[in-house]
Amino acid sequence: MRKLFWAAMGVALISMVFAGCKKETTYTVQVTAAEGGTVDGQNGEYKEGETVVFTAVPADGYYFSKWSDGYTDNPRTITIEKEITVTAQFAQNPLVTIIVGNNGKIETDVNGRYVPGSSVTVTAKPDDGCGFMRWSDGNTDNPRTITIGNEDISLTALFAVLVFAPTVDLGLESGTLWATCNLGAAIPWEYGDYYAWGETETKDYYSEETYKYCKGSDETFTKYCYDAKYGHNGFTDALTTLEATDDAATTVLGAGWAMPTVANWEELGEQCYWVWTTNYNNQNVSGYIVYKVKSASDKGIVVNDSDKQSASYSIKDAHIFLPSVGDRLDWNLDRVGSIGCYWSASLYDDGPRYAYNCHFDSSSVYPSNVSNRPYGFSIRPVKRP
């Protein structure tokens, strides 16, 4: 029995010795970098279950794209379970190329390579007598902010020589000539500037508190007020049409130009052919094309659906375009693209708090609408005979 006991003990001791000498499993980790960067981290032998961190570091002009096994984490933590051989891959930063078409230039040279996720702003500047049309991808923003992805970007700024006359003869009985563009605009589809009624300068904030001709409320007017109830300390005068010194069109453009009266707007509404469009001259700008009529039966017609307009009219015919400029109140510019608000030079004859204006949307035109004088509206100048 004693011999058997010691024999068993010997076997157990031998087993313990072999168990204590068992070698731990290790794996080789080899992480390298392709062209365009380096890798921070320690290659070598690691025990199973250990973790190791590697960071891909791009060189100037490059960005990290992915690891060769498809992972995109950076830094990357690897838990050791097997042999690791992986390469950090890099790519050159995307190249932005802005090409300038004829009749213009780019304000600042932005060509070059940019880090993905960054942005760059480019401004197209037309030459004198020319206008910016669009970018080669159809975008019309100017200035334009470009967000950099992973692909190269190439855009061309397209310009055109402007052939727009200052005024258009729409064959009106009064002989009034309407300007091609809004006050402050260089081309027909630009919105131009916004003015409170009777003010000749633009501003950032449109309200009764900042209105030139009142003392902070619509019962404190200091000019163009025929009712003492609305005048400051009972003020009244007999003025119902803007004087030249308060006419923004006259002040900005000079003698001979003026803001249209309500009678001018009514004449335009009654004697022209109005067609709503959402893409005037392929510029993605909505508003009304106001044509000189070709037939007396077309006078006063408002076409809300361009598919229904007379085939005999096109933008090659005599017309003006009134873009949907929206309106301004307080700090805000609202409803751009859906409505148009254009001042007249005429005070409302049933309350001096208001002035006449032309207001329209895609379904209706109101040539003698009324609105509060401190609002910021657009102005379409005229020349009267």
Summary of the structure (lengths in Angstrom):
residues: 385
radius of gyration: 36.6
end to end distance: 137.6
largest distance: 137.6
contacts: 1112
relative contact order: 0.11
helix: 14%
strand: 38%
